[in-house]
Amino acid sequence: MPTSSPAFDLFKALEAAIEAAHAGASVLRSYHQRRTDLIIDRKARNDFVSQADKEAELMIMQRLRQATPHIGIVAEESGGTPDEHINWIIDPLDGTTNYLHGIPHYAVSIGLVGKAGLKLPYGETLQADTPLVGVVYDPCREEMFTAVKDVGAWLNSHRIHCSQTQTLEDALLATGFPFSDLSFTDTYSAMLNNAFVRTQGVRRNGAAALDLAWVACGRFDGYWELRLSPWDVAAGALLVREAGGLCEDPYGRHAWPVEGNVVAAGKALLPALKAMIAPDLERTPPLAPDGI
């Protein structure tokens, strides 16, 4: 039977996410010029968390709970309190390594994901787990990327669209390298080498949410990466889809890239991008789902 969350409005949810993203970014800015004062913990190899991440996340969660108390929260650092029907999925600082080194390329990412069976306010019942609202905020460039399911995607006040590039030979791609789990480095390197010789170039900027946002606005023609986390891609996946592109789980296991395995591009280019990574993808098994 369809389930519905009370007092649920996508546009009010978008407003809440925008406000929360600004609030989280204010914390990041406050620490940016005094990074040497940050307390930094190591979660895993090459995977760090600072007090800026934690304080920004607490600020974001506080704002979202005030505005949307009926919606659950899945957060990178604290875990949050998930709901069985609909959840905010939060990355308070995507691009932590960039941030800690003073590289001005990082973002706040906030996605709203509904579970299969959720009845939306305008009558649709979700047939699969689906991102509904996406906000990716780049405080260094003052760029706010937003999207609402079936409505569209925007950069600040301007509607955005994926590129119309049709071939890999004309495409500029983005990716990310294995950084914590290095068990699949060889197969990923093979994908990367293939991309080097078949495209106009490959960029690795170190913030998955912004990579997806830049696909959505046409700066990148396509993007792929493996073994990220749901909070890295929840908002960006919707941005790409609402900008007229496709964002998928390359293994075909899930309706959106909840396991953090992602391939995204304009509709004309995605089949070629998927075909390019497919041979080595088969040699890189996905990790078990995390239950979100």
C-alpha positions in Angstrom: 0.0 0.0 0.0 1.3 3.5 -0.7 2.6 5.4 2.2 2.6 9.1 2.7 4.5 11.5 5.0 2.4 14.2 6.6 2.6 17.9 5.7 5.0 17.0 2.8 5.7 19.6 0.2 8.6 19.4 -2.3 9.0 23.2 -2.7 9.0 23.8 1.1 11.5 21.1 1.4 13.7 22.8 -1.3 13.5 26.1 0.7 14.5 24.3 3.8 17.5 22.6 2.1 18.7 25.9 0.6 18.6 27.6 4.0 20.3 24.6 5.6 23.0 24.6 3.0 23.7 28.3 3.6 23.9 27.7 7.3 26.3 24.8 6.9 28.5 26.8 4.5 28.7 29.6 7.1 30.4 27.2 9.5 32.8 26.0 6.7 33.7 29.6 5.9 34.4 30.4 9.5 37.0 27.8 9.7 38.5 28.2 6.2 40.9 30.9 7.1 42.1 29.2 10.3 42.4 25.6 9.2 45.4 25.0 11.3 43.1 25.3 14.4 40.9 22.4 13.2 40.8 19.1 15.1 41.1 16.4 12.4 40.3 12.7 12.9 41.2 9.9 10.5 38.2 7.7 9.6 40.2 5.4 7.3 43.1 5.6 4.9 43.0 9.0 3.2 39.5 9.6 4.7 39.4 12.5 7.2 36.8 14.4 9.2 37.3 17.7 10.9 35.3 19.7 13.5 34.2 21.8 10.5 32.5 18.8 9.0 30.8 17.9 12.3 29.7 21.4 13.2 28.4 22.1 9.7 26.4 18.9 9.8 24.9 19.7 13.2 23.9 23.1 11.9 22.3 21.6 8.7 20.5 18.9 10.7 19.2 21.5 13.2 17.7 23.7 10.4 16.2 20.7 8.6 14.6 19.3 11.8 13.1 22.7 12.5 11.6 23.1 9.0 10.7 19.4 8.2 10.4 17.5 11.5 8.5 14.7 9.8 11.4 13.8 7.5 14.2 11.5 8.6 17.9 12.2 8.3 20.8 10.2 7.0 24.0 12.1 7.7 27.6 11.2 6.9 29.2 12.0 10.2 26.5 11.5 12.9 24.3 9.0 11.1 21.1 10.9 11.9 17.7 9.3 12.5 16.3 7.6 9.3 12.7 7.4 8.4 11.1 4.4 6.6 9.5 6.5 3.9 11.6 9.7 3.2 15.0 11.0 4.3 17.3 13.9 3.9 20.8 12.6 2.9 23.5 15.0 3.9 27.1 15.6 3.2 28.1 18.7 5.1 31.5 18.9 3.3 32.0 17.1 0.1 35.7 17.6 -0.8 37.1 17.5 2.7 40.7 16.9 1.5 40.5 19.9 -0.8 39.1 22.0 2.1 41.9 20.9 4.5 44.5 21.9 2.0 43.0 25.2 1.2 41.9 24.3 -2.3 38.7 26.3 -3.0 36.7 23.4 -4.4 34.2 21.8 -2.0 30.5 21.9 -1.4 27.5 21.2 0.9 25.3 18.5 -0.5 21.7 17.9 0.6 19.4 15.4 -1.1 15.9 14.3 -0.3 15.1 10.7 -1.2 11.7 9.0 -1.1 11.3 5.2 -0.7 9.3 3.0 -3.0 5.6 3.2 -2.1 5.8 6.9 -1.0 2.8 8.9 -2.3 3.9 12.3 -3.4 1.7 15.4 -2.7 0.6 15.6 -6.4 -0.6 12.0 -6.5 2.3 10.0 -7.9 3.3 6.9 -6.0 7.0 6.1 -6.2 7.7 2.8 -7.8 11.3 2.8 -6.7 13.5 4.7 -4.2 14.0 8.1 -5.9 15.8 11.5 -5.2 13.1 14.2 -5.0 15.0 17.4 -4.0 18.7 18.2 -4.6 20.8 21.1 -3.4 24.6 21.4 -4.0 26.1 24.6 -2.7 29.6 25.7 -3.7 30.4 28.5 -1.2 33.7 29.4 -2.9 31.9 30.4 -6.1 28.6 31.3 -4.6 26.9 28.8 -6.8 23.7 27.2 -5.6 22.6 24.2 -7.7 19.0 23.1 -7.1 16.6 20.5 -8.5 13.1 19.2 -7.8 11.8 16.0 -9.3 9.8 16.6 -12.6 10.3 20.4 -12.3 13.9 21.1 -13.5 17.4 22.1 -12.3 18.9 25.5 -11.7 22.2 27.2 -11.1 21.3 30.2 -8.9 18.3 31.6 -10.9 19.2 30.1 -14.3 17.8 26.9 -15.7 20.6 24.4 -16.5 20.9 21.6 -19.0 23.4 18.8 -19.7 25.5 19.0 -22.7 24.4 17.6 -26.1 27.7 16.0 -26.8 27.2 12.7 -28.6 30.6 11.0 -28.9 33.5 10.3 -26.5 35.9 11.9 -28.9 34.2 15.2 -28.3 33.7 14.8 -24.5 35.4 16.2 -21.5 34.9 13.7 -18.6 35.3 13.9 -14.8 36.1 11.1 -12.4 37.6 10.4 -9.0 40.4 8.1 -8.1 40.3 5.3 -5.5 41.4 7.1 -2.3 40.5 4.9 0.7 39.7 1.5 -0.7 42.6 0.7 -3.0 41.6 -2.8 -3.8 40.3 -2.0 -7.2 43.1 0.4 -8.3 44.3 -1.7 -11.2 40.9 -2.0 -12.9 40.1 1.6 -12.3 43.4 2.6 -13.8 42.4 0.6 -16.9 39.2 2.6 -17.2 41.1 5.8 -16.8 43.7 4.9 -19.4 40.9 4.1 -21.8 39.3 7.5 -21.2 42.6 9.2 -21.8 42.9 7.9 -25.3 39.3 8.1 -26.3 38.2 11.6 -25.0 39.2 15.2 -25.0 40.4 14.8 -21.5 39.6 13.7 -18.0 39.5 15.9 -14.8 39.7 14.8 -11.2 38.6 17.7 -9.0 38.0 15.8 -5.7 34.3 16.6 -5.0 31.8 14.2 -6.4 28.7 16.4 -5.7 30.3 19.2 -7.7 31.3 16.8 -10.5 27.6 15.9 -10.9 26.5 19.5 -10.6 29.0 20.4 -13.4 27.6 17.6 -15.6 24.1 19.0 -14.9 25.2 22.5 -16.1 27.2 21.2 -19.1 30.7 22.0 -17.9 31.5 18.3 -18.0 30.0 16.0 -20.6 30.1 12.9 -18.4 31.3 11.5 -15.1 31.9 8.2 -13.5 33.2 7.0 -10.1 32.9 3.9 -8.0 32.6 3.1 -4.3 31.5 6.5 -3.0 28.7 6.9 -0.5 25.0 7.8 -0.9 25.5 11.3 0.6 28.1 12.0 -2.2 25.6 11.5 -5.0 22.0 11.8 -3.7 21.6 15.5 -4.6 23.8 15.4 -7.7 22.0 12.5 -9.2 18.8 14.5 -9.3 20.5 17.6 -10.6 21.7 15.6 -13.7 18.3 13.9 -14.2 16.4 17.2 -14.0 18.9 18.9 -16.3 17.9 16.4 -19.0 20.7 13.8 -18.5 20.9 10.3 -17.0 22.5 9.3 -13.7 22.6 5.6 -13.0 24.1 2.8 -11.1 26.5 1.3 -13.7 25.9 -2.2 -12.2 22.1 -1.8 -12.7 21.4 -2.9 -9.1 19.5 0.2 -7.9 17.2 2.8 -9.3 19.6 5.5 -8.2 23.3 5.3 -7.3 22.7 4.5 -3.6 25.8 2.4 -3.3 28.0 5.2 -4.6 28.7 3.6 -8.0 27.7 6.3 -10.5 27.8 7.0 -14.2 26.3 10.3 -15.5 26.1 12.1 -18.8 23.7 13.7 -21.3 21.3 11.1 -22.8 23.2 11.0 -26.1 26.6 10.3 -24.5 25.7 7.9 -21.7 25.5 4.7 -23.7 29.1 5.3 -25.0 30.4 6.1 -21.5 28.8 3.0 -20.0 30.3 0.9 -22.8 33.7 2.4 -22.3 33.9 1.4 -18.6 31.9 -1.9 -18.9 34.9 -4.3 -19.6 36.8 -3.2 -16.5 33.6 -2.7 -14.4 33.0 -6.5 -14.7 36.3 -7.0 -13.0 35.4 -4.6 -10.1 32.6 -6.1 -8.0 30.3 -3.7 -6.2 30.3 -3.6 -2.4 27.3 -4.8 -0.4 24.5 -2.2 0.0 24.5 -0.2 3.2 20.8 -0.4 3.7 19.8 3.3 3.1 
